Structure formats: structure tokens, C-alpha cells
């Protein structure tokens, strides 16, 4: 049975206009998650190891990496960043016309 990588599947799905539009609309929401995952893996850490270095729980890291940002605080990002040798940079970007709004 042939297996497919995430990247291969994503590349195929992005050829579909409807999928691409929704994917791009959510890209900003997953930017922090991607960065945390990238930095964690660069350190060779599991979620549990990152949690230990950041003095938090593994489920908190899993929520952050899933893109589930409900109740995400800047102080939490600073704590994660400090463990990863990074600092969060927060900015506000004007919304383009026709871009879905997320509350």
C-alpha cells in the first residue's frame, strides 16, 4: 500500500480553487502553529519536552500547534518563545475586501 506525505496531499488539494481559497483564508491563523512546530523540531524536542522547557503542559503545546488559539495570550507566547530561543512579534494587518473575518 502506497503512503502519501502531507505535502503531496496538500499540493494535490491546492489545485482545487475552492480548497485553495479556504486554505489561504486560514493561513494566517496557522502561522504561529507552524513556527512553533518548526522551532520545536529544530531543537529535536517532542511536545512534552517543549512543555517541560516552557513550564507548561503538553496538552497546551498540542492546542497551540493545532492552531486552536482560543484564549491564547501574549505572555504564553513569550514563555514558549523563551523556551525556543525566540520572541513573538505581533502586528495588525488591514483586512482585504472579501476576506472572511474570524471572531
C-alpha positions in Angstrom: 0.0 0.0 0.0 1.5 3.3 -1.1 1.5 6.1 1.5 1.4 9.8 0.7 3.1 12.6 2.5 1.2 15.6 3.9 2.9 17.8 1.4 1.9 15.6 -1.6 -1.7 15.6 -0.5 -1.8 19.3 0.2 -0.2 20.0 -3.2 -2.9 18.0 -4.9 -5.7 19.6 -2.9 -4.4 23.1 -3.6 -5.1 22.6 -7.3 -8.9 22.8 -6.4 -9.9 26.5 -6.4 -12.4 26.2 -3.6 -9.9 24.4 -1.4 -7.1 26.9 -2.2 -9.3 29.8 -1.3 -10.3 28.4 2.1 -6.7 27.3 2.8 -5.3 30.7 2.0 -8.0 32.4 4.2 -6.9 30.3 7.2 -3.1 30.6 6.5 -2.6 33.4 9.0 -4.3 31.5 11.7 -1.8 28.7 11.4 1.3 30.8 11.0 2.2 30.7 14.8 1.5 27.0 14.9 3.8 26.3 12.0 6.6 28.4 13.6 6.3 26.7 17.0 6.4 23.2 15.3 9.4 24.2 13.2 11.4 25.6 16.1 10.4 22.7 18.4 11.6 20.2 15.7 14.8 22.2 15.1 15.6 21.6 18.8 14.8 17.9 18.4 12.1 18.2 21.1 8.8 16.4 21.5 5.7 18.4 22.6 6.3 17.1 26.1 9.9 18.3 26.1 8.9 21.7 24.9 6.2 21.8 27.6 8.9 21.0 30.2 11.2 23.7 29.0 8.4 26.2 28.9 6.9 25.1 32.3 3.5 24.3 30.8 1.6 21.2 29.9 1.9 19.0 26.8 -1.8 19.5 26.0 -1.2 23.3 26.0 1.5 22.8 23.4 -0.7 20.5 21.4 -3.5 23.1 21.3 -1.1 25.8 20.2 0.3 23.6 17.5 -3.2 22.7 16.3 -4.0 26.3 15.6 -6.6 26.3 18.4 -5.9 29.8 19.6 -8.8 30.4 21.9 -7.6 32.3 24.9 -4.0 32.5 23.6 -2.1 35.2 25.5 1.0 37.2 24.6 2.5 36.1 27.9 2.0 32.4 26.9 3.7 33.1 23.6 6.6 34.8 25.3 7.0 31.8 27.6 7.0 29.4 24.6 9.3 31.7 22.7 11.8 31.9 25.6 12.0 28.1 25.7 12.6 28.0 22.0 15.1 30.9 21.9 12.7 33.2 20.1 10.5 36.2 20.7 6.9 36.7 19.4 6.3 39.5 17.0 2.7 40.7 16.9 1.3 43.0 14.3 -2.1 44.1 13.0 -2.7 43.8 9.3 -5.5 45.6 7.4 -8.2 43.3 6.2 -8.6 43.0 2.4 -12.1 43.3 0.9 -13.8 40.0 0.6 -11.6 38.3 3.2 -13.6 36.2 5.8 -13.5 37.6 9.3 -12.9 35.2 12.2 -14.0 36.1 15.7 
